[in-house]
Amino acid sequence: MKGLATLRPLTGSLTGSLRGLRALALLSVALNLFLGAMLLGWWHRPGPPPYRPMPDRFVERIASDLSDGDAARLRAAFEPLRPRFQTLSEEYRVAGQAVRGLLERPDFDAAAVRAAAEAARAKRRQISELTEETVFAVLPDLSPAGRMRLVGSGRGF
């Protein structure tokens, strides 16, 4: 009987150890599933939306708030300006590359970076001004509700 009494404490601690191991195994499986889902989400994440040049990016964002007729008038106003927007966008891209090129040089020239940044800003302002002038030109052709949606949506101005 004496030997049986010494076995009972061992079985009690063995049962406690098994419970602890089961909990650790369950926690490990849960952690592996979580990390696997994170890895799968990172690996299969969708790419960025397709690039849309100016003025398409602006016009389509605004047109979604307008009636079909007003949206068509807005698109028609920007269509003939597409080559001008393309030229300005390319000039803006080149100016931005010039700024990056100056920043990467080992002999940093703050005045040159400032001048290049101002040139890039000037191109961006030209794009913005052309956009605004085109919108101002089309406003009389839009319905009163379309004008209010365009200006009041917070998306245009």
MDAnalysis code that builds the backbone (N, CA, C; Angstrom):
import MDAnalysis as mda
import numpy as np

u = mda.Universe.empty(471, n_residues=157, atom_resindex=np.repeat(np.arange(157), 3), trajectory=True)
u.add_TopologyAttr("name", ["N", "CA", "C"] * 157)
u.add_TopologyAttr("resid", np.arange(1, 158))
u.add_TopologyAttr("resname", ["MET", "LYS", "GLY", "LEU", "ALA", "THR", "LEU", "ARG", "PRO", "LEU", "THR", "GLY", "SER", "LEU", "THR", "GLY", "SER", "LEU", "ARG", "GLY", "LEU", "ARG", "ALA", "LEU", "ALA", "LEU", "LEU", "SER", "VAL", "ALA", "LEU", "ASN", "LEU", "PHE", "LEU", "GLY", "ALA", "MET", "LEU", "LEU", "GLY", "TRP", "TRP", "HIS", "ARG", "PRO", "GLY", "PRO", "PRO", "PRO", "TYR", "ARG", "PRO", "MET", "PRO", "ASP", "ARG", "PHE", "VAL", "GLU", "ARG", "ILE", "ALA", "SER", "ASP", "LEU", "SER", "ASP", "GLY", "ASP", "ALA", "ALA", "ARG", "LEU", "ARG", "ALA", "ALA", "PHE", "GLU", "PRO", "LEU", "ARG", "PRO", "ARG", "PHE", "GLN", "THR", "LEU", "SER", "GLU", "GLU", "TYR", "ARG", "VAL", "ALA", "GLY", "GLN", "ALA", "VAL", "ARG", "GLY", "LEU", "LEU", "GLU", "ARG", "PRO", "ASP", "PHE", "ASP", "ALA", "ALA", "ALA", "VAL", "ARG", "ALA", "ALA", "ALA", "GLU", "ALA", "ALA", "ARG", "ALA", "LYS", "ARG", "ARG", "GLN", "ILE", "SER", "GLU", "LEU", "THR", "GLU", "GLU", "THR", "VAL", "PHE", "ALA", "VAL", "LEU", "PRO", "ASP", "LEU", "SER", "PRO", "ALA", "GLY", "ARG", "MET", "ARG", "LEU", "VAL", "GLY", "SER", "GLY", "ARG", "GLY", "PHE"])
u.atoms.positions = np.array([
    [0.793, -1.196, 0.000],
    [0.000, 0.000, 0.000],
    [0.843, 1.271, 0.000],
    [1.993, 1.095, 0.623],
    [2.847, 2.245, 0.724],
    [3.308, 2.696, -0.667],
    [3.576, 1.766, -1.573],
    [4.004, 2.086, -2.923],
    [2.905, 2.767, -3.717],
    [1.646, 2.369, -3.490],
    [0.505, 2.960, -4.176],
    [0.291, 4.413, -3.744],
    [0.558, 4.693, -2.525],
    [0.400, 6.053, -2.015],
    [1.429, 6.987, -2.648],
    [2.589, 6.477, -2.945],
    [3.588, 7.326, -3.567],
    [3.310, 7.539, -5.043],
    [2.541, 6.656, -5.675],
    [2.197, 6.815, -7.088],
    [1.133, 7.888, -7.315],
    [0.230, 8.066, -6.393],
    [-0.856, 9.032, -6.577],
    [-0.346, 10.461, -6.787],
    [0.605, 10.938, -6.019],
    [1.098, 12.287, -6.295],
    [1.756, 12.390, -7.662],
    [2.387, 11.308, -8.099],
    [3.011, 11.334, -9.409],
    [1.963, 11.430, -10.512],
    [0.856, 10.681, -10.376],
    [-0.175, 10.742, -11.408],
    [-0.859, 12.104, -11.403],
    [-0.987, 12.722, -10.262],
    [-1.577, 14.052, -10.197],
    [-0.705, 15.075, -10.902],
    [0.598, 15.012, -10.701],
    [1.493, 15.964, -11.365],
    [1.615, 15.644, -12.850],
    [1.494, 14.360, -13.199],
    [1.535, 13.973, -14.600],
    [0.300, 14.485, -15.332],
    [-0.865, 14.434, -14.706],
    [-2.090, 14.944, -15.308],
    [-1.998, 16.455, -15.488],
    [-1.451, 17.152, -14.506],
    [-1.258, 18.595, -14.621],
    [-0.293, 18.941, -15.738],
    [0.760, 18.143, -15.895],
    [1.723, 18.366, -16.970],
    [1.091, 18.146, -18.331],
    [0.240, 17.122, -18.435],
    [-0.439, 16.861, -19.712],
    [-1.387, 17.996, -20.074],
    [-2.070, 18.540, -19.092],
    [-2.956, 19.676, -19.352],
    [-2.144, 20.877, -19.849],
    [-1.008, 21.110, -19.228],
    [-0.134, 22.212, -19.638],
    [0.390, 22.008, -21.055],
    [0.757, 20.756, -21.379],
    [1.238, 20.450, -22.728],
    [0.132, 20.619, -23.760],
    [-1.080, 20.198, -23.404],
    [-2.215, 20.376, -24.325],
    [-2.477, 21.858, -24.582],
    [-2.416, 22.638, -23.523],
    [-2.635, 24.087, -23.679],
    [-1.543, 24.704, -24.549],
    [-0.302, 24.289, -24.328],
    [0.796, 24.797, -25.162],
    [0.641, 24.368, -26.616],
    [0.229, 23.131, -26.836],
    [0.028, 22.655, -28.209],
    [-1.088, 23.445, -28.886],
    [-2.184, 23.683, -28.180],
    [-3.288, 24.463, -28.731],
    [-2.849, 25.892, -29.025],
    [-2.092, 26.484, -28.121],
    [-1.585, 27.828, -28.329],
    [-0.636, 27.871, -29.530],
    [0.191, 26.857, -29.681],
    [1.111, 26.793, -30.813],
    [0.358, 26.674, -32.133],
    [-0.675, 25.837, -32.173],
    [-1.479, 25.693, -33.395],
    [-2.159, 27.020, -33.732],
    [-2.716, 27.672, -32.721],
    [-3.390, 28.951, -32.955],
    [-2.405, 30.006, -33.464],
    [-1.223, 30.068, -32.891],
    [-0.220, 31.025, -33.323],
    [0.236, 30.728, -34.757],
    [0.430, 29.454, -35.060],
    [0.819, 29.081, -36.426],
    [-0.261, 29.429, -37.435],
    [-1.518, 29.213, -37.100],
    [-2.612, 29.590, -38.002],
    [-2.648, 31.097, -38.210],
    [-2.475, 31.851, -37.144],
    [-2.466, 33.308, -37.245],
    [-1.315, 33.788, -38.121],
    [-0.108, 33.285, -37.862],
    [1.047, 33.699, -38.654],
    [0.910, 33.252, -40.106],
    [0.345, 32.069, -40.323],
    [0.111, 31.606, -41.692],
    [-0.867, 32.510, -42.428],
    [-1.925, 32.929, -41.744],
    [-2.903, 33.834, -42.360],
    [-2.266, 35.185, -42.655],
    [-1.419, 35.676, -41.755],
    [-0.732, 36.940, -41.991],
    [0.194, 36.834, -43.209],
    [0.926, 35.737, -43.298],
    [1.835, 35.531, -44.419],
    [1.065, 35.412, -45.723],
    [-0.023, 34.686, -45.698],
    [-0.849, 34.533, -46.897],
    [-1.437, 35.882, -47.323],
    [-1.893, 36.673, -46.366],
    [-2.421, 38.007, -46.678],
    [-1.359, 38.924, -47.239],
    [-0.153, 38.832, -46.723],
    [0.940, 39.672, -47.219],
    [1.346, 39.245, -48.617],
    [1.373, 37.957, -48.844],
    [1.824, 37.412, -50.111],
    [0.816, 37.670, -51.227],
    [-0.464, 37.627, -50.918],
    [-1.511, 37.767, -51.932],
    [-2.247, 39.090, -51.845],
    [-1.597, 40.108, -51.317],
    [-2.290, 41.396, -51.218],
    [-2.481, 41.983, -52.617],
    [-3.591, 42.673, -52.797],
    [-3.842, 43.248, -54.132],
    [-2.855, 44.376, -54.419],
    [-2.577, 44.542, -55.676],
    [-1.661, 45.597, -56.093],
    [-2.340, 46.950, -56.038],
    [-1.594, 47.979, -56.311],
    [-2.183, 49.323, -56.310],
    [-3.171, 49.463, -57.465],
    [-4.084, 50.401, -57.358],
    [-5.015, 50.604, -58.467],
    [-4.250, 51.034, -59.707],
    [-4.808, 50.772, -60.862],
    [-4.093, 51.135, -62.079],
    [-3.866, 52.646, -62.154],
    [-2.739, 53.016, -62.726],
    [-2.400, 54.428, -62.852],
    [-3.353, 55.084, -63.851],
    [-3.852, 56.219, -63.463],
    [-4.715, 56.996, -64.352],
    [-4.123, 58.387, -64.452],
    [-3.796, 58.804, -65.651],
    [-3.169, 60.118, -65.817],
    [-4.171, 61.239, -65.582],
    [-3.626, 62.425, -65.392],
    [-4.477, 63.618, -65.368],
    [-4.920, 63.848, -66.800],
    [-6.105, 64.248, -67.051],
    [-7.140, 64.658, -66.112],
    [-8.083, 63.529, -65.698],
    [-7.862, 62.301, -66.206],
    [-8.779, 61.201, -65.916],
    [-8.982, 60.988, -64.424],
    [-7.899, 61.015, -63.668],
    [-7.971, 60.781, -62.232],
    [-8.928, 61.782, -61.586],
    [-8.775, 63.053, -61.917],
    [-9.609, 64.112, -61.352],
    [-11.046, 64.007, -61.858],
    [-11.207, 63.890, -63.171],
    [-12.543, 63.908, -63.775],
    [-13.384, 62.746, -63.282],
    [-12.820, 61.544, -63.247],
    [-13.613, 60.386, -62.839],
    [-13.966, 60.425, -61.363],
    [-13.102, 60.998, -60.554],
    [-13.412, 61.135, -59.132],
    [-14.580, 62.100, -58.943],
    [-14.594, 63.176, -59.710],
    [-15.657, 64.175, -59.609],
    [-16.929, 63.689, -60.296],
    [-16.796, 63.054, -61.448],
    [-17.958, 62.640, -62.248],
    [-18.856, 61.675, -61.495],
    [-18.307, 60.933, -60.562],
    [-19.127, 59.973, -59.821],
    [-20.199, 60.664, -58.977],
    [-20.015, 61.943, -58.653],
    [-21.001, 62.703, -57.868],
    [-22.006, 63.453, -58.735],
    [-21.802, 63.455, -60.044],
    [-22.649, 64.252, -60.938],
    [-23.670, 63.384, -61.657],
    [-24.686, 64.037, -62.191],
    [-25.649, 63.326, -63.034],
    [-24.939, 62.886, -64.311],
    [-25.554, 61.994, -65.059],
    [-24.932, 61.493, -66.290],
    [-24.643, 62.626, -67.273],
    [-25.597, 63.556, -67.423],
    [-25.405, 64.670, -68.352],
    [-24.284, 65.596, -67.921],
    [-24.251, 65.944, -66.636],
    [-23.193, 66.823, -66.127],
    [-21.832, 66.135, -66.204],
    [-21.797, 64.850, -65.909],
    [-20.530, 64.112, -65.994],
    [-20.033, 64.081, -67.437],
    [-20.938, 63.902, -68.383],
    [-20.543, 63.894, -69.799],
    [-20.001, 65.260, -70.216],
    [-20.634, 66.347, -69.750],
    [-20.145, 67.691, -70.076],
    [-18.767, 67.940, -69.468],
    [-18.565, 67.458, -68.250],
    [-17.264, 67.616, -67.600],
    [-16.186, 66.846, -68.368],
    [-16.483, 65.621, -68.733],
    [-15.515, 64.822, -69.509],
    [-15.211, 65.485, -70.854],
    [-16.247, 66.016, -71.502],
    [-16.061, 66.652, -72.816],
    [-15.195, 67.908, -72.696],
    [-15.302, 68.621, -71.592],
    [-14.497, 69.833, -71.411],
    [-13.014, 69.492, -71.250],
    [-12.717, 68.368, -70.623],
    [-11.326, 68.001, -70.382],
    [-10.696, 67.242, -71.545],
    [-11.498, 66.627, -72.384],
    [-10.953, 65.775, -73.453],
    [-9.982, 66.491, -74.385],
    [-10.293, 67.686, -74.890],
    [-9.326, 68.334, -75.791],
    [-8.025, 68.754, -75.108],
    [-8.036, 68.797, -73.783],
    [-6.846, 69.223, -73.041],
    [-5.939, 68.055, -72.666],
    [-6.320, 66.873, -73.049],
    [-5.549, 65.685, -72.690],
    [-4.061, 65.792, -73.089],
    [-3.725, 66.228, -74.330],
    [-2.295, 66.347, -74.679],
    [-1.558, 67.361, -73.800],
    [-2.214, 68.466, -73.473],
    [-1.575, 69.472, -72.615],
    [-1.323, 68.911, -71.221],
    [-2.294, 68.182, -70.674],
    [-2.109, 67.557, -69.367],
    [-0.985, 66.523, -69.422],
    [-0.923, 65.788, -70.509],
    [0.119, 64.773, -70.654],
    [1.505, 65.432, -70.670],
    [1.633, 66.518, -71.407],
    [2.913, 67.232, -71.467],
    [3.295, 67.784, -70.100],
    [2.354, 68.438, -69.430],
    [2.639, 69.002, -68.110],
    [2.977, 67.907, -67.097],
    [2.265, 66.790, -67.154],
    [2.531, 65.689, -66.228],
    [3.927, 65.120, -66.439],
    [4.326, 64.997, -67.689],
    [5.675, 64.499, -67.985],
    [6.728, 65.492, -67.506],
    [6.498, 66.770, -67.723],
    [7.439, 67.787, -67.256],
    [7.531, 67.781, -65.724],
    [6.407, 67.576, -65.060],
    [6.382, 67.502, -63.598],
    [7.160, 66.275, -63.111],
    [6.980, 65.145, -63.799],
    [7.702, 63.921, -63.443],
    [9.212, 64.124, -63.595],
    [9.618, 64.731, -64.700],
    [11.044, 64.988, -64.945],
    [11.596, 65.946, -63.889],
    [10.834, 66.972, -63.540],
    [11.283, 67.919, -62.510],
    [11.435, 67.217, -61.158],
    [10.519, 66.317, -60.844],
    [10.630, 65.550, -59.600],
    [11.855, 64.657, -59.599],
    [12.162, 64.058, -60.745],
    [13.368, 63.237, -60.847],
    [14.627, 64.088, -60.667],
    [14.586, 65.310, -61.153],
    [15.733, 66.207, -60.977],
    [15.968, 66.491, -59.494],
    [14.893, 66.697, -58.745],
    [15.020, 66.932, -57.300],
    [15.620, 65.692, -56.639],
    [15.089, 64.521, -56.960],
    [15.623, 63.290, -56.374],
    [17.095, 63.093, -56.735],
    [17.452, 63.396, -57.981],
    [18.850, 63.276, -58.400],
    [19.766, 64.175, -57.593],
    [19.328, 65.395, -57.340],
    [20.136, 66.310, -56.535],
    [20.244, 65.851, -55.084],
    [19.180, 65.255, -54.570],
    [19.207, 64.777, -53.186],
    [20.136, 63.575, -53.023],
    [20.310, 62.801, -54.082],
    [21.149, 61.605, -54.014],
    [22.631, 61.903, -54.188],
    [22.956, 63.084, -54.643],
    [24.361, 63.427, -54.897],
    [25.124, 63.556, -53.582],
    [26.381, 63.115, -53.575],
    [27.168, 63.235, -52.345],
    [27.491, 64.687, -51.993],
    [27.622, 65.535, -53.007],
    [27.895, 66.950, -52.740],
    [26.567, 67.710, -52.742],
    [25.912, 67.725, -51.592],
    [24.583, 68.313, -51.446],
    [24.639, 69.820, -51.646],
    [23.788, 70.313, -52.532],
    [23.709, 71.751, -52.807],
    [22.292, 72.206, -52.502],
    [22.108, 72.819, -51.354],
    [20.783, 73.213, -50.895],
    [20.114, 74.187, -51.859],
    [20.879, 75.118, -52.419],
    [20.303, 76.101, -53.340],
    [19.806, 75.416, -54.612],
    [20.554, 74.448, -55.111],
    [20.132, 73.723, -56.314],
    [18.878, 72.888, -56.041],
    [18.823, 72.262, -54.867],
    [17.636, 71.475, -54.504],
    [16.429, 72.390, -54.393],
    [16.617, 73.534, -53.762],
    [15.510, 74.493, -53.618],
    [15.014, 74.967, -54.980],
    [15.938, 75.275, -55.899],
    [15.557, 75.735, -57.238],
    [14.845, 74.626, -58.017],
    [15.331, 73.397, -57.904],
    [14.694, 72.273, -58.595],
    [13.308, 71.996, -58.014],
    [13.187, 72.102, -56.702],
    [11.880, 71.897, -56.065],
    [10.903, 72.985, -56.499],
    [11.370, 74.197, -56.616],
    [10.502, 75.291, -57.085],
    [10.061, 75.053, -58.525],
    [10.959, 74.542, -59.362],
    [10.589, 74.231, -60.750],
    [9.520, 73.136, -60.786],
    [9.663, 72.130, -59.933],
    [8.653, 71.063, -59.861],
    [7.330, 71.612, -59.354],
    [7.391, 72.473, -58.340],
    [6.177, 73.090, -57.805],
    [5.477, 73.930, -58.869],
    [6.259, 74.623, -59.686],
    [5.677, 75.449, -60.754],
    [4.919, 74.578, -61.755],
    [5.446, 73.404, -62.069],
    [4.748, 72.486, -62.987],
    [3.453, 71.988, -62.356],
    [3.521, 71.656, -61.069],
    [2.320, 71.189, -60.378],
    [1.267, 72.298, -60.342],
    [1.722, 73.545, -60.132],
    [0.783, 74.678, -60.142],
    [0.142, 74.844, -61.517],
    [0.921, 74.651, -62.581],
    [0.359, 74.761, -63.931],
    [-0.734, 73.712, -64.145],
    [-0.511, 72.497, -63.670],
    [-1.527, 71.443, -63.795],
    [-2.776, 71.848, -63.013],
    [-2.573, 72.336, -61.813],
    [-3.692, 72.751, -60.968],
    [-4.465, 73.911, -61.591],
    [-3.743, 74.896, -62.117],
    [-4.407, 76.054, -62.729],
    [-5.174, 75.662, -63.985],
    [-4.613, 74.771, -64.796],
    [-5.316, 74.309, -65.988],
    [-6.587, 73.553, -65.600],
    [-6.498, 72.759, -64.547],
    [-7.673, 72.036, -64.052],
    [-8.743, 73.016, -63.581],
    [-8.353, 73.987, -62.774],
    [-9.309, 74.970, -62.253],
    [-9.948, 75.769, -63.384],
    [-9.153, 76.236, -64.326],
    [-9.692, 77.033, -65.434],
    [-10.678, 76.214, -66.267],
    [-10.393, 74.955, -66.451],
    [-11.301, 74.093, -67.214],
    [-12.611, 73.901, -66.465],
    [-12.521, 73.720, -65.157],
    [-13.743, 73.579, -64.354],
    [-14.540, 74.878, -64.395],
    [-13.873, 76.013, -64.257],
    [-14.578, 77.291, -64.320],
    [-15.256, 77.482, -65.677],
    [-14.601, 77.021, -66.737],
    [-15.183, 77.162, -68.074],
    [-16.409, 76.284, -68.254],
    [-16.462, 75.132, -67.607],
    [-17.585, 74.216, -67.789],
    [-18.732, 74.493, -66.800],
    [-18.478, 75.245, -65.749],
    [-19.527, 75.505, -64.749],
    [-20.822, 76.052, -65.344],
    [-20.777, 77.012, -66.275],
    [-22.046, 77.515, -66.828],
    [-22.859, 76.443, -67.573],
    [-22.183, 75.402, -68.060],
    [-22.878, 74.346, -68.796],
    [-23.486, 73.281, -67.890],
    [-23.138, 73.287, -66.616],
    [-23.654, 72.288, -65.677],
    [-24.980, 72.738, -65.093],
    [-25.746, 71.775, -64.663],
    [-27.010, 72.101, -63.990],
    [-26.691, 72.749, -62.645],
    [-27.649, 73.495, -62.079],
    [-27.400, 74.089, -60.751],
    [-27.047, 73.021, -59.711],
    [-27.710, 71.879, -59.764],
    [-27.394, 70.804, -58.811],
    [-25.979, 70.273, -59.064],
    [-25.593, 70.171, -60.328],
    [-24.251, 69.710, -60.664],
    [-23.182, 70.677, -60.180],
    [-23.462, 71.984, -60.337],
    [-22.503, 72.983, -59.848],
    [-22.338, 72.866, -58.337],
    [-23.450, 72.698, -57.638],
    [-23.384, 72.582, -56.184],
    [-22.659, 71.305, -55.767],
    [-22.904, 70.210, -56.464],
    [-22.204, 68.964, -56.141],
    [-20.712, 69.102, -56.414],
    [-20.376, 69.742, -57.530],
    [-18.975, 69.901, -57.898],
    [-18.230, 70.746, -56.870],
    [-18.801, 71.859, -56.515],
    [-18.143, 72.769, -55.580],
    [-18.362, 72.339, -54.141],
    [-19.551, 71.837, -53.841],
    [-19.894, 71.500, -52.460],
    [-19.451, 70.127, -51.997],
    [-18.976, 69.280, -52.922],
    [-18.608, 67.926, -52.525],
    [-17.316, 67.883, -51.726],
    [-16.515, 68.929, -51.827],
    [-15.221, 68.914, -51.157],
    [-14.164, 68.196, -51.986],
    [-14.579, 67.585, -53.082],
    [-13.631, 66.851, -53.910],
    [-12.983, 67.752, -54.953],
    [-13.704, 68.739, -55.407],
    [-13.168, 69.582, -56.469],
    [-12.305, 70.705, -55.934],
    [-12.907, 71.542, -55.124],
    [-12.184, 72.727, -54.632],
    [-12.247, 72.767, -53.125],
])
